[in-house]
Amino acid sequence: MGFLDKAKDLAEQHADKVEAAVDKAGDLIDDKTDGKYADKVDQAQNFVKDKLQES
């Protein structure tokens, strides 16, 4: 099992924590950029959350 497989397994096991971290990171980016890239940040957050749910 490679590194990426292990990371994927851990992300699946702790999906709630990963989603919380994604939300927190997005909020931080929005705060630091005054929301200038809010639409792109939201897209990235949704992408990650969708990938977690697919697993």
PyMOL Python script that loads the backbone (N, CA, C, O; Angstrom):
from pymol import cmd

cmd.read_pdbstr("""\
ATOM      1  N   MET A   1       0.848  -1.169   0.000  1.00  0.00           N
ATOM      2  CA  MET A   1       0.000   0.000   0.000  1.00  0.00           C
ATOM      3  C   MET A   1       0.893   1.231   0.000  1.00  0.00           C
ATOM      4  O   MET A   1       1.769   1.375   0.853  1.00  0.00           O
ATOM      5  N   GLY A   2       0.664   2.114  -0.960  1.00  0.00           N
ATOM      6  CA  GLY A   2       1.470   3.312  -1.085  1.00  0.00           C
ATOM      7  C   GLY A   2       1.016   4.432  -0.162  1.00  0.00           C
ATOM      8  O   GLY A   2      -0.007   4.339   0.516  1.00  0.00           O
ATOM      9  N   PHE A   3       1.791   5.465  -0.162  1.00  0.00           N
ATOM     10  CA  PHE A   3       1.515   6.624   0.688  1.00  0.00           C
ATOM     11  C   PHE A   3       0.136   7.219   0.401  1.00  0.00           C
ATOM     12  O   PHE A   3      -0.613   7.529   1.327  1.00  0.00           O
ATOM     13  N   LEU A   4      -0.196   7.378  -0.880  1.00  0.00           N
ATOM     14  CA  LEU A   4      -1.486   7.979  -1.234  1.00  0.00           C
ATOM     15  C   LEU A   4      -2.653   7.096  -0.823  1.00  0.00           C
ATOM     16  O   LEU A   4      -3.707   7.597  -0.433  1.00  0.00           O
ATOM     17  N   ASP A   5      -2.471   5.798  -0.908  1.00  0.00           N
ATOM     18  CA  ASP A   5      -3.521   4.876  -0.460  1.00  0.00           C
ATOM     19  C   ASP A   5      -3.749   5.010   1.043  1.00  0.00           C
ATOM     20  O   ASP A   5      -4.888   5.007   1.510  1.00  0.00           O
ATOM     21  N   LYS A   6      -2.666   5.127   1.786  1.00  0.00           N
ATOM     22  CA  LYS A   6      -2.776   5.292   3.233  1.00  0.00           C
ATOM     23  C   LYS A   6      -3.460   6.611   3.576  1.00  0.00           C
ATOM     24  O   LYS A   6      -4.302   6.670   4.473  1.00  0.00           O
ATOM     25  N   ALA A   7      -3.092   7.665   2.858  1.00  0.00           N
ATOM     26  CA  ALA A   7      -3.701   8.977   3.097  1.00  0.00           C
ATOM     27  C   ALA A   7      -5.194   8.943   2.781  1.00  0.00           C
ATOM     28  O   ALA A   7      -6.003   9.525   3.504  1.00  0.00           O
ATOM     29  N   LYS A   8      -5.546   8.265   1.707  1.00  0.00           N
ATOM     30  CA  LYS A   8      -6.958   8.156   1.333  1.00  0.00           C
ATOM     31  C   LYS A   8      -7.744   7.382   2.395  1.00  0.00           C
ATOM     32  O   LYS A   8      -8.858   7.767   2.750  1.00  0.00           O
ATOM     33  N   ASP A   9      -7.170   6.309   2.892  1.00  0.00           N
ATOM     34  CA  ASP A   9      -7.826   5.526   3.939  1.00  0.00           C
ATOM     35  C   ASP A   9      -8.026   6.349   5.202  1.00  0.00           C
ATOM     36  O   ASP A   9      -9.093   6.301   5.814  1.00  0.00           O
ATOM     37  N   LEU A  10      -7.013   7.099   5.592  1.00  0.00           N
ATOM     38  CA  LEU A  10      -7.137   7.948   6.778  1.00  0.00           C
ATOM     39  C   LEU A  10      -8.195   9.025   6.582  1.00  0.00           C
ATOM     40  O   LEU A  10      -8.965   9.317   7.497  1.00  0.00           O
ATOM     41  N   ALA A  11      -8.233   9.616   5.392  1.00  0.00           N
ATOM     42  CA  ALA A  11      -9.230  10.652   5.104  1.00  0.00           C
ATOM     43  C   ALA A  11     -10.637  10.067   5.172  1.00  0.00           C
ATOM     44  O   ALA A  11     -11.554  10.717   5.675  1.00  0.00           O
ATOM     45  N   GLU A  12     -10.812   8.864   4.677  1.00  0.00           N
ATOM     46  CA  GLU A  12     -12.120   8.213   4.724  1.00  0.00           C
ATOM     47  C   GLU A  12     -12.539   7.913   6.161  1.00  0.00           C
ATOM     48  O   GLU A  12     -13.707   8.068   6.518  1.00  0.00           O
ATOM     49  N   GLN A  13     -11.588   7.488   6.973  1.00  0.00           N
ATOM     50  CA  GLN A  13     -11.892   7.146   8.364  1.00  0.00           C
ATOM     51  C   GLN A  13     -12.230   8.380   9.192  1.00  0.00           C
ATOM     52  O   GLN A  13     -12.982   8.297  10.163  1.00  0.00           O
ATOM     53  N   HIS A  14     -11.676   9.516   8.809  1.00  0.00           N
ATOM     54  CA  HIS A  14     -11.859  10.742   9.578  1.00  0.00           C
ATOM     55  C   HIS A  14     -12.470  11.844   8.717  1.00  0.00           C
ATOM     56  O   HIS A  14     -12.042  12.997   8.776  1.00  0.00           O
ATOM     57  N   ALA A  15     -13.465  11.484   7.923  1.00  0.00           N
ATOM     58  CA  ALA A  15     -14.069  12.424   6.976  1.00  0.00           C
ATOM     59  C   ALA A  15     -14.624  13.657   7.670  1.00  0.00           C
ATOM     60  O   ALA A  15     -14.525  14.762   7.137  1.00  0.00           O
ATOM     61  N   ASP A  16     -15.209  13.484   8.852  1.00  0.00           N
ATOM     62  CA  ASP A  16     -15.775  14.636   9.547  1.00  0.00           C
ATOM     63  C   ASP A  16     -14.695  15.639   9.936  1.00  0.00           C
ATOM     64  O   ASP A  16     -14.912  16.847   9.851  1.00  0.00           O
ATOM     65  N   LYS A  17     -13.549  15.153  10.355  1.00  0.00           N
ATOM     66  CA  LYS A  17     -12.445  16.037  10.724  1.00  0.00           C
ATOM     67  C   LYS A  17     -11.839  16.704   9.494  1.00  0.00           C
ATOM     68  O   LYS A  17     -11.449  17.871   9.541  1.00  0.00           O
ATOM     69  N   VAL A  18     -11.762  15.962   8.400  1.00  0.00           N
ATOM     70  CA  VAL A  18     -11.222  16.521   7.165  1.00  0.00           C
ATOM     71  C   VAL A  18     -12.139  17.631   6.658  1.00  0.00           C
ATOM     72  O   VAL A  18     -11.665  18.686   6.239  1.00  0.00           O
ATOM     73  N   GLU A  19     -13.449  17.395   6.695  1.00  0.00           N
ATOM     74  CA  GLU A  19     -14.402  18.419   6.251  1.00  0.00           C
ATOM     75  C   GLU A  19     -14.307  19.668   7.117  1.00  0.00           C
ATOM     76  O   GLU A  19     -14.372  20.784   6.603  1.00  0.00           O
ATOM     77  N   ALA A  20     -14.156  19.493   8.414  1.00  0.00           N
ATOM     78  CA  ALA A  20     -14.017  20.638   9.313  1.00  0.00           C
ATOM     79  C   ALA A  20     -12.741  21.422   8.991  1.00  0.00           C
ATOM     80  O   ALA A  20     -12.741  22.652   9.016  1.00  0.00           O
ATOM     81  N   ALA A  21     -11.668  20.711   8.694  1.00  0.00           N
ATOM     82  CA  ALA A  21     -10.410  21.370   8.352  1.00  0.00           C
ATOM     83  C   ALA A  21     -10.526  22.120   7.029  1.00  0.00           C
ATOM     84  O   ALA A  21      -9.975  23.211   6.883  1.00  0.00           O
ATOM     85  N   VAL A  22     -11.235  21.544   6.072  1.00  0.00           N
ATOM     86  CA  VAL A  22     -11.449  22.193   4.778  1.00  0.00           C
ATOM     87  C   VAL A  22     -12.246  23.486   4.972  1.00  0.00           C
ATOM     88  O   VAL A  22     -11.925  24.516   4.380  1.00  0.00           O
ATOM     89  N   ASP A  23     -13.280  23.421   5.800  1.00  0.00           N
ATOM     90  CA  ASP A  23     -14.081  24.614   6.076  1.00  0.00           C
ATOM     91  C   ASP A  23     -13.243  25.689   6.757  1.00  0.00           C
ATOM     92  O   ASP A  23     -13.321  26.864   6.399  1.00  0.00           O
ATOM     93  N   LYS A  24     -12.449  25.287   7.728  1.00  0.00           N
ATOM     94  CA  LYS A  24     -11.616  26.232   8.468  1.00  0.00           C
ATOM     95  C   LYS A  24     -10.573  26.875   7.546  1.00  0.00           C
ATOM     96  O   LYS A  24     -10.335  28.080   7.621  1.00  0.00           O
ATOM     97  N   ALA A  25      -9.959  26.074   6.686  1.00  0.00           N
ATOM     98  CA  ALA A  25      -8.966  26.598   5.747  1.00  0.00           C
ATOM     99  C   ALA A  25      -9.616  27.578   4.774  1.00  0.00           C
ATOM    100  O   ALA A  25      -9.049  28.627   4.470  1.00  0.00           O
ATOM    101  N   GLY A  26     -10.794  27.236   4.293  1.00  0.00           N
ATOM    102  CA  GLY A  26     -11.504  28.130   3.376  1.00  0.00           C
ATOM    103  C   GLY A  26     -11.857  29.446   4.036  1.00  0.00           C
ATOM    104  O   GLY A  26     -11.726  30.506   3.423  1.00  0.00           O
ATOM    105  N   ASP A  27     -12.306  29.387   5.284  1.00  0.00           N
ATOM    106  CA  ASP A  27     -12.626  30.606   6.024  1.00  0.00           C
ATOM    107  C   ASP A  27     -11.381  31.471   6.218  1.00  0.00           C
ATOM    108  O   ASP A  27     -11.448  32.695   6.106  1.00  0.00           O
ATOM    109  N   LEU A  28     -10.258  30.840   6.507  1.00  0.00           N
ATOM    110  CA  LEU A  28      -9.006  31.571   6.683  1.00  0.00           C
ATOM    111  C   LEU A  28      -8.594  32.266   5.383  1.00  0.00           C
ATOM    112  O   LEU A  28      -8.192  33.430   5.393  1.00  0.00           O
ATOM    113  N   ILE A  29      -8.697  31.552   4.280  1.00  0.00           N
ATOM    114  CA  ILE A  29      -8.340  32.140   2.981  1.00  0.00           C
ATOM    115  C   ILE A  29      -9.268  33.304   2.666  1.00  0.00           C
ATOM    116  O   ILE A  29      -8.811  34.359   2.226  1.00  0.00           O
ATOM    117  N   ASP A  30     -10.563  33.123   2.887  1.00  0.00           N
ATOM    118  CA  ASP A  30     -11.517  34.210   2.644  1.00  0.00           C
ATOM    119  C   ASP A  30     -11.196  35.419   3.507  1.00  0.00           C
ATOM    120  O   ASP A  30     -11.280  36.559   3.049  1.00  0.00           O
ATOM    121  N   ASP A  31     -10.830  35.167   4.755  1.00  0.00           N
ATOM    122  CA  ASP A  31     -10.500  36.254   5.670  1.00  0.00           C
ATOM    123  C   ASP A  31      -9.246  36.999   5.208  1.00  0.00           C
ATOM    124  O   ASP A  31      -9.224  38.229   5.199  1.00  0.00           O
ATOM    125  N   LYS A  32      -8.224  36.271   4.831  1.00  0.00           N
ATOM    126  CA  LYS A  32      -6.953  36.884   4.437  1.00  0.00           C
ATOM    127  C   LYS A  32      -7.050  37.621   3.100  1.00  0.00           C
ATOM    128  O   LYS A  32      -6.291  38.560   2.859  1.00  0.00           O
ATOM    129  N   THR A  33      -7.968  37.209   2.233  1.00  0.00           N
ATOM    130  CA  THR A  33      -8.099  37.832   0.915  1.00  0.00           C
ATOM    131  C   THR A  33      -9.333  38.731   0.831  1.00  0.00           C
ATOM    132  O   THR A  33      -9.709  39.179  -0.253  1.00  0.00           O
ATOM    133  N   ASP A  34      -9.955  38.988   1.971  1.00  0.00           N
ATOM    134  CA  ASP A  34     -11.178  39.795   2.022  1.00  0.00           C
ATOM    135  C   ASP A  34     -12.262  39.265   1.087  1.00  0.00           C
ATOM    136  O   ASP A  34     -13.033  40.036   0.517  1.00  0.00           O
ATOM    137  N   GLY A  35     -12.312  37.959   0.938  1.00  0.00           N
ATOM    138  CA  GLY A  35     -13.345  37.314   0.130  1.00  0.00           C
ATOM    139  C   GLY A  35     -13.165  37.453  -1.367  1.00  0.00           C
ATOM    140  O   GLY A  35     -14.068  37.114  -2.133  1.00  0.00           O
ATOM    141  N   LYS A  36     -12.024  37.942  -1.795  1.00  0.00           N
ATOM    142  CA  LYS A  36     -11.769  38.171  -3.220  1.00  0.00           C
ATOM    143  C   LYS A  36     -11.907  36.898  -4.045  1.00  0.00           C
ATOM    144  O   LYS A  36     -12.351  36.941  -5.192  1.00  0.00           O
ATOM    145  N   TYR A  37     -11.529  35.773  -3.463  1.00  0.00           N
ATOM    146  CA  TYR A  37     -11.570  34.499  -4.184  1.00  0.00           C
ATOM    147  C   TYR A  37     -12.604  33.541  -3.589  1.00  0.00           C
ATOM    148  O   TYR A  37     -12.470  32.323  -3.709  1.00  0.00           O
ATOM    149  N   ALA A  38     -13.613  34.085  -2.960  1.00  0.00           N
ATOM    150  CA  ALA A  38     -14.605  33.272  -2.250  1.00  0.00           C
ATOM    151  C   ALA A  38     -15.254  32.225  -3.153  1.00  0.00           C
ATOM    152  O   ALA A  38     -15.480  31.092  -2.727  1.00  0.00           O
ATOM    153  N   ASP A  39     -15.552  32.598  -4.393  1.00  0.00           N
ATOM    154  CA  ASP A  39     -16.188  31.630  -5.293  1.00  0.00           C
ATOM    155  C   ASP A  39     -15.260  30.465  -5.613  1.00  0.00           C
ATOM    156  O   ASP A  39     -15.704  29.319  -5.677  1.00  0.00           O
ATOM    157  N   LYS A  40     -13.980  30.748  -5.812  1.00  0.00           N
ATOM    158  CA  LYS A  40     -13.015  29.683  -6.102  1.00  0.00           C
ATOM    159  C   LYS A  40     -12.766  28.812  -4.868  1.00  0.00           C
ATOM    160  O   LYS A  40     -12.620  27.594  -4.968  1.00  0.00           O
ATOM    161  N   VAL A  41     -12.722  29.462  -3.705  1.00  0.00           N
ATOM    162  CA  VAL A  41     -12.526  28.725  -2.456  1.00  0.00           C
ATOM    163  C   VAL A  41     -13.708  27.786  -2.226  1.00  0.00           C
ATOM    164  O   VAL A  41     -13.526  26.629  -1.847  1.00  0.00           O
ATOM    165  N   ASP A  42     -14.911  28.288  -2.457  1.00  0.00           N
ATOM    166  CA  ASP A  42     -16.108  27.452  -2.296  1.00  0.00           C
ATOM    167  C   ASP A  42     -16.084  26.260  -3.253  1.00  0.00           C
ATOM    168  O   ASP A  42     -16.452  25.147  -2.875  1.00  0.00           O
ATOM    169  N   GLN A  43     -15.652  26.495  -4.482  1.00  0.00           N
ATOM    170  CA  GLN A  43     -15.555  25.404  -5.457  1.00  0.00           C
ATOM    171  C   GLN A  43     -14.572  24.343  -4.979  1.00  0.00           C
ATOM    172  O   GLN A  43     -14.847  23.147  -5.080  1.00  0.00           O
ATOM    173  N   ALA A  44     -13.443  24.771  -4.466  1.00  0.00           N
ATOM    174  CA  ALA A  44     -12.430  23.826  -3.983  1.00  0.00           C
ATOM    175  C   ALA A  44     -12.956  23.047  -2.774  1.00  0.00           C
ATOM    176  O   ALA A  44     -12.749  21.838  -2.674  1.00  0.00           O
ATOM    177  N   GLN A  45     -13.634  23.740  -1.861  1.00  0.00           N
ATOM    178  CA  GLN A  45     -14.194  23.076  -0.693  1.00  0.00           C
ATOM    179  C   GLN A  45     -15.221  22.027  -1.114  1.00  0.00           C
ATOM    180  O   GLN A  45     -15.211  20.905  -0.608  1.00  0.00           O
ATOM    181  N   ASN A  46     -16.098  22.391  -2.033  1.00  0.00           N
ATOM    182  CA  ASN A  46     -17.112  21.448  -2.502  1.00  0.00           C
ATOM    183  C   ASN A  46     -16.489  20.259  -3.213  1.00  0.00           C
ATOM    184  O   ASN A  46     -16.964  19.132  -3.073  1.00  0.00           O
ATOM    185  N   PHE A  47     -15.425  20.502  -3.976  1.00  0.00           N
ATOM    186  CA  PHE A  47     -14.735  19.417  -4.674  1.00  0.00           C
ATOM    187  C   PHE A  47     -14.189  18.403  -3.678  1.00  0.00           C
ATOM    188  O   PHE A  47     -14.378  17.197  -3.842  1.00  0.00           O
ATOM    189  N   VAL A  48     -13.516  18.891  -2.652  1.00  0.00           N
ATOM    190  CA  VAL A  48     -12.926  17.993  -1.654  1.00  0.00           C
ATOM    191  C   VAL A  48     -14.015  17.217  -0.919  1.00  0.00           C
ATOM    192  O   VAL A  48     -13.884  16.013  -0.701  1.00  0.00           O
ATOM    193  N   LYS A  49     -15.082  17.902  -0.540  1.00  0.00           N
ATOM    194  CA  LYS A  49     -16.179  17.241   0.182  1.00  0.00           C
ATOM    195  C   LYS A  49     -16.860  16.189  -0.691  1.00  0.00           C
ATOM    196  O   LYS A  49     -17.219  15.116  -0.205  1.00  0.00           O
ATOM    197  N   ASP A  50     -17.038  16.490  -1.977  1.00  0.00           N
ATOM    198  CA  ASP A  50     -17.620  15.508  -2.899  1.00  0.00           C
ATOM    199  C   ASP A  50     -16.732  14.276  -3.011  1.00  0.00           C
ATOM    200  O   ASP A  50     -17.228  13.149  -3.015  1.00  0.00           O
ATOM    201  N   LYS A  51     -15.436  14.485  -3.100  1.00  0.00           N
ATOM    202  CA  LYS A  51     -14.502  13.347  -3.206  1.00  0.00           C
ATOM    203  C   LYS A  51     -14.535  12.491  -1.950  1.00  0.00           C
ATOM    204  O   LYS A  51     -14.403  11.270  -2.033  1.00  0.00           O
ATOM    205  N   LEU A  52     -14.709  13.108  -0.793  1.00  0.00           N
ATOM    206  CA  LEU A  52     -14.798  12.351   0.449  1.00  0.00           C
ATOM    207  C   LEU A  52     -16.053  11.501   0.474  1.00  0.00           C
ATOM    208  O   LEU A  52     -16.033  10.368   0.956  1.00  0.00           O
ATOM    209  N   GLN A  53     -17.147  12.045  -0.046  1.00  0.00           N
ATOM    210  CA  GLN A  53     -18.411  11.316  -0.034  1.00  0.00           C
ATOM    211  C   GLN A  53     -18.416  10.170  -1.037  1.00  0.00           C
ATOM    212  O   GLN A  53     -19.107   9.171  -0.837  1.00  0.00           O
ATOM    213  N   GLU A  54     -17.637  10.312  -2.128  1.00  0.00           N
ATOM    214  CA  GLU A  54     -17.570   9.252  -3.137  1.00  0.00           C
ATOM    215  C   GLU A  54     -16.871   8.016  -2.595  1.00  0.00           C
ATOM    216  O   GLU A  54     -17.149   6.903  -3.041  1.00  0.00           O
ATOM    217  N   SER A  55     -15.990   8.192  -1.662  1.00  0.00           N
ATOM    218  CA  SER A  55     -15.178   7.080  -1.154  1.00  0.00           C
ATOM    219  C   SER A  55     -15.991   6.133  -0.321  1.00  0.00           C
ATOM    220  O   SER A  55     -15.461   5.143   0.183  1.00  0.00           O
TER     221      SER A  55
END
""", "prot")
cmd.dss("prot")
cmd.show_as("cartoon", "prot")
cmd.util.cbc("prot")
cmd.orient("prot")
